[in-house]
């Protein structure tokens, strides 16, 4: 108690000064709108900055959840589009044959949980499998282009052969014309693949877009791949170009697995013996 009394006695003038300052500031902020608004604006600026930082942090932490929601919504829309195409069309009061427009593909969204891209034979693992009706030899794509082909499935997971595999071989074409080739990877740069066996008369140039050709039962026609980066001139045995991928294969998240509903019928027909 004596120490408290001693403290007040020693600093009584300073404490009295602080009291007067507090009273003066109270009068200023309560009676002068200009100073009051400045004080309020400063406080709002500080709290607003804190709220903005907090909001940005929350949005960043929620990115994974938001990406999953967007992936599921895109999958629903893709499947709905296929169903709409399968419906009979009416043009000029004439019903168009619905068989011609029957649904051909279904889409299943999945998340990549493991991704290799630095080896000669690279694979990915996704978190969907037989329980979601996935099987081998299905196309795996995302919004930017092709990623690979399903190889093996378990109940809840699927192994995908990446396009960055020296075993990968995919039918592809130059967008805007009917010149086709075979897409392979030389095992060097994970950003670049090679389109082989392009006809010599094909009008190609740097920057041309390469897409899937649709000449297989796996990839739908017109799925993006990349752009021509380099043209290898004079390679008569294997006319090819380097293709810069649209996808960054080292940074992949959600994907779509595409099922061709006509695959078995086509394969049965093609494998049947000619009599």
Backbone torsions as a table, in degrees:
resi	resn	phi	psi	omega
1	UNK	NA	-41.4	-179.8
2	UNK	-64.8	-34.5	178.9
3	UNK	-67.2	-36.9	177.9
4	UNK	-64.8	-44.8	178.6
5	UNK	-61.7	-41.8	179.5
6	UNK	-62.8	-39.4	179.6
7	UNK	-62.0	-47.0	-179.4
8	UNK	-65.5	-37.5	179.1
9	UNK	-66.5	-39.3	-177.0
10	UNK	-71.5	-38.1	-175.0
11	UNK	-113.5	25.7	-174.5
12	UNK	-62.7	-37.1	-179.3
13	UNK	-70.2	-41.1	179.0
14	UNK	-65.5	-42.2	179.0
15	UNK	-65.6	-38.0	177.5
16	UNK	-65.0	-38.4	177.1
17	UNK	-62.2	-44.2	178.7
18	UNK	-62.3	-39.2	178.6
19	UNK	-62.3	-45.0	178.6
20	UNK	-63.5	-40.0	178.5
21	UNK	-61.9	-42.0	179.8
22	UNK	-63.6	-43.2	178.4
23	UNK	-63.4	-43.1	-179.8
24	UNK	-62.9	-44.1	179.8
25	UNK	-64.5	-36.7	178.7
26	UNK	-62.5	-44.3	177.5
27	UNK	-63.3	-40.0	-178.0
28	UNK	-63.1	-50.7	-175.3
29	UNK	-71.4	-26.3	-179.2
30	UNK	-85.3	-23.7	-172.8
31	UNK	-114.5	-18.8	-179.1
32	UNK	-111.7	109.8	-175.3
33	UNK	-60.9	-37.0	-178.1
34	UNK	-60.7	-51.6	-179.1
35	UNK	-66.2	-37.1	179.8
36	UNK	-64.0	-42.6	-179.2
37	UNK	-67.1	-37.4	177.6
38	UNK	-62.4	-42.3	179.3
39	UNK	-63.7	-46.0	-179.6
40	UNK	-64.3	-42.4	179.5
41	UNK	-63.3	-39.3	178.1
42	UNK	-64.0	-43.4	179.1
43	UNK	-64.7	-41.8	178.9
44	UNK	-64.7	-36.5	179.5
45	UNK	-63.7	-42.3	-179.9
46	UNK	-66.4	-50.3	-178.7
47	UNK	-66.2	-35.8	178.1
48	UNK	-63.2	-40.6	177.2
49	UNK	-63.0	-40.2	178.4
50	UNK	-65.4	-42.5	179.6
51	UNK	-64.7	-38.8	179.1
52	UNK	-63.6	-45.0	178.0
53	UNK	-61.1	-44.4	179.0
54	UNK	-62.9	-42.1	-179.7
55	UNK	-64.2	-43.8	178.9
56	UNK	-62.8	-39.6	178.8
57	UNK	-65.0	-41.6	179.4
58	UNK	-64.5	-42.6	178.8
59	UNK	-61.9	-39.8	179.4
60	UNK	-63.9	-43.2	-179.6
61	UNK	-67.5	-25.2	-177.9
62	UNK	-93.0	2.8	-176.8
63	UNK	-59.5	-42.3	-179.0
64	UNK	-60.2	-44.2	179.5
65	UNK	-65.3	-41.7	-179.8
66	UNK	-65.1	-40.3	178.5
67	UNK	-62.9	-38.6	178.8
68	UNK	-64.5	-43.0	179.2
69	UNK	-62.3	-44.2	179.7
70	UNK	-64.0	-40.1	178.7
71	UNK	-62.5	-43.6	179.3
72	UNK	-66.2	-37.8	179.2
73	UNK	-67.8	-41.8	177.7
74	UNK	-63.7	-38.1	177.5
75	UNK	-62.6	-44.1	179.2
76	UNK	-61.3	-42.4	-178.9
77	UNK	-68.0	-38.2	177.8
78	UNK	-63.5	-44.1	179.1
79	UNK	-66.8	-36.9	178.5
80	UNK	-66.1	-38.3	178.1
81	UNK	-62.8	-42.7	178.0
82	UNK	-62.4	-39.8	179.9
83	UNK	-67.1	-37.5	179.0
84	UNK	-65.0	-36.9	179.0
85	UNK	-65.5	-31.8	-176.5
86	UNK	-75.8	-12.3	-179.6
87	UNK	-76.6	144.4	177.8
88	UNK	-59.3	134.4	-179.0
89	UNK	-99.9	148.7	176.7
90	UNK	-119.1	115.0	-179.0
91	UNK	-125.8	122.6	-178.1
92	UNK	52.8	43.2	177.7
93	UNK	66.8	14.0	179.1
94	UNK	-113.8	128.2	179.0
95	UNK	-77.7	123.4	178.7
96	UNK	-84.1	141.1	-177.8
97	UNK	-54.4	118.6	-177.0
98	UNK	-69.3	-23.7	-179.9
99	UNK	-62.9	-35.0	-179.8
100	UNK	-64.7	-27.9	-174.9
101	UNK	-112.6	20.7	-177.0
102	UNK	-62.9	151.6	179.9
103	UNK	-62.3	131.8	-175.8
104	UNK	-113.3	-27.8	-175.2
105	UNK	-130.4	150.9	167.6
106	UNK	-124.8	156.0	-176.1
107	UNK	-124.4	137.9	176.2
108	UNK	-127.5	124.6	178.9
109	UNK	-81.6	148.3	179.9
110	UNK	-152.6	165.7	179.3
111	UNK	-117.1	135.2	176.5
112	UNK	-76.0	123.3	179.8
113	UNK	-108.0	-9.1	175.2
114	UNK	-154.4	137.4	-174.8
115	UNK	-143.9	120.6	173.7
116	UNK	-107.4	139.7	179.2
117	UNK	-146.7	3.0	-175.4
118	UNK	-109.8	6.0	180.0
119	UNK	-105.6	-177.9	177.6
120	UNK	-81.4	-29.6	-179.5
121	UNK	-128.9	94.4	-171.8
122	UNK	-98.1	147.7	180.0
123	UNK	-134.7	158.7	173.3
124	UNK	-124.9	159.2	173.9
125	UNK	-124.6	132.3	178.0
126	UNK	-117.7	159.3	-171.3
127	UNK	-92.8	33.0	174.2
128	UNK	-133.9	150.6	-177.4
129	UNK	-150.7	-143.8	-176.1
130	UNK	-61.2	-33.4	178.6
131	UNK	-62.8	-22.6	177.1
132	UNK	-104.2	18.7	175.7
133	UNK	65.9	30.8	174.2
134	UNK	-89.1	150.3	-178.5
135	UNK	-144.4	178.2	178.6
136	UNK	-73.2	159.6	178.4
137	UNK	60.0	48.6	170.6
138	UNK	-115.5	147.0	-179.6
139	UNK	-73.8	141.6	174.6
140	UNK	-121.6	121.7	-175.5
141	UNK	-137.3	172.7	165.7
142	UNK	-139.9	-168.0	-174.7
143	UNK	-66.3	-18.8	-178.0
144	UNK	-95.6	-21.2	-179.6
145	UNK	154.4	-160.6	-174.5
146	UNK	-77.7	152.2	179.6
147	UNK	-126.1	-42.1	-179.9
148	UNK	173.8	-163.6	-177.9
149	UNK	-132.8	132.9	178.7
150	UNK	-61.0	141.6	-177.0
151	UNK	-118.7	-54.2	179.3
152	UNK	-132.8	146.4	179.3
153	UNK	-129.1	145.5	167.2
154	UNK	-113.1	-170.0	-177.6
155	UNK	-61.1	-38.5	-172.7
156	UNK	-125.0	0.5	-177.5
157	UNK	-139.6	157.6	178.9
158	UNK	-138.5	136.5	174.4
159	UNK	-93.4	132.4	-175.2
160	UNK	-118.1	126.2	172.5
161	UNK	-75.7	117.4	-178.5
162	UNK	-69.9	155.0	171.5
163	UNK	-64.8	-16.4	174.7
164	UNK	-88.6	56.4	175.3
165	UNK	-135.8	138.4	-179.3
166	UNK	-70.7	-8.1	174.6
167	UNK	-90.4	-9.5	-175.9
168	UNK	-73.8	136.5	178.5
169	UNK	-149.2	111.8	-171.6
170	UNK	-129.5	135.2	176.8
171	UNK	-69.2	129.6	-178.7
172	UNK	-144.7	165.1	-178.6
173	UNK	-145.7	167.1	173.8
174	UNK	-84.8	125.5	-176.6
175	UNK	-60.8	134.5	176.8
176	UNK	96.9	-6.1	174.8
177	UNK	-144.8	-176.3	-174.4
178	UNK	-110.9	29.2	176.9
179	UNK	-93.3	121.3	-173.9
180	UNK	-110.6	161.5	175.0
181	UNK	-154.1	-172.7	179.5
182	UNK	-116.9	125.2	-178.1
183	UNK	-87.4	123.4	178.4
184	UNK	-135.0	176.5	177.8
185	UNK	-130.0	135.7	-177.8
186	UNK	-88.3	0.2	176.2
187	UNK	80.1	14.1	-175.9
188	UNK	-102.6	-67.1	-174.5
189	UNK	-109.8	124.5	-177.4
190	UNK	-73.3	-5.8	176.3
191	UNK	-93.7	-10.0	-171.0
192	UNK	-131.8	133.3	172.6
193	UNK	-121.6	175.7	-175.1
194	UNK	-123.3	137.2	174.5
195	UNK	-104.1	115.0	-174.3
196	UNK	-100.3	165.1	170.5
197	UNK	59.2	38.7	176.1
198	UNK	-78.9	132.4	178.2
199	UNK	-57.0	141.5	-176.3
200	UNK	-61.9	-29.4	-177.5
201	UNK	-80.6	-2.8	-178.8
202	UNK	-65.8	126.6	178.7
203	UNK	-79.7	93.4	-176.6
204	UNK	-114.8	152.3	177.1
205	UNK	-151.4	162.0	178.3
206	UNK	-58.7	132.4	178.1
207	UNK	99.0	-11.7	177.4
208	UNK	-61.5	144.2	-179.5
209	UNK	-85.5	136.9	175.9
210	UNK	-109.9	136.7	-179.2
211	UNK	-140.0	168.5	178.5
212	UNK	-65.7	145.8	-174.4
213	UNK	-90.3	-17.7	179.5
214	UNK	77.5	13.3	-179.6
215	UNK	-93.3	25.7	176.8
216	UNK	-139.9	173.4	179.2
217	UNK	-93.8	11.1	-175.2
218	UNK	-105.3	-63.1	-176.5
219	UNK	-92.4	134.0	171.1
220	UNK	-63.2	158.4	179.2
221	UNK	-71.3	140.2	171.6
222	UNK	85.2	13.6	175.4
223	UNK	-76.2	129.7	-175.5
224	UNK	-63.7	148.2	176.8
225	UNK	-124.1	-58.3	-179.1
226	UNK	177.2	-162.2	179.6
227	UNK	-124.7	151.9	-179.8
228	UNK	-66.9	124.3	-178.5
229	UNK	-100.6	-37.2	-176.3
230	UNK	-149.8	137.7	177.5
231	UNK	-107.1	121.6	-179.3
232	UNK	-88.6	100.9	-175.3
233	UNK	-85.8	140.7	173.7
234	UNK	87.4	2.8	178.2
235	UNK	-87.9	82.0	-172.9
236	UNK	-68.8	-31.9	-177.9
237	UNK	-73.1	-30.8	-176.6
238	UNK	-149.6	77.5	-179.1
239	UNK	-61.5	120.8	-174.5
240	UNK	-148.3	164.7	174.9
241	UNK	-134.3	152.9	173.1
242	UNK	-86.4	134.9	-177.1
243	UNK	-117.9	121.0	176.1
244	UNK	-82.2	118.9	-174.9
245	UNK	-68.4	144.2	172.1
246	UNK	-70.2	-34.7	179.5
247	UNK	-81.1	141.1	166.2
248	UNK	-87.6	102.0	-172.4
249	UNK	-70.0	-8.8	176.2
250	UNK	-91.3	-4.3	-175.5
251	UNK	-140.7	80.9	-177.1
252	UNK	-121.1	148.6	-179.1
253	UNK	-127.4	-96.7	-178.5
254	UNK	-90.6	146.7	-177.4
255	UNK	-136.4	172.2	173.3
256	UNK	-121.0	132.6	174.1
257	UNK	-100.3	125.7	-173.0
258	UNK	-106.4	125.8	177.6
259	UNK	-107.8	127.7	175.9
260	UNK	-87.7	112.8	-176.3
261	UNK	-70.2	-16.9	-179.7
262	UNK	-100.2	4.7	-173.0
263	UNK	-57.5	-51.0	-176.0
264	UNK	-63.1	-41.4	180.0
265	UNK	-62.9	-43.5	-179.7
266	UNK	-65.5	-45.0	-179.2
267	UNK	-65.1	-39.4	177.9
268	UNK	-61.4	-42.6	178.8
269	UNK	-64.7	-46.6	-176.3
270	UNK	-68.9	-29.2	-178.5
271	UNK	-89.5	-6.1	-179.3
272	UNK	-70.4	147.0	-178.4
273	UNK	-77.3	139.0	176.7
274	UNK	-78.4	128.4	-179.3
275	UNK	-106.9	NA	NA
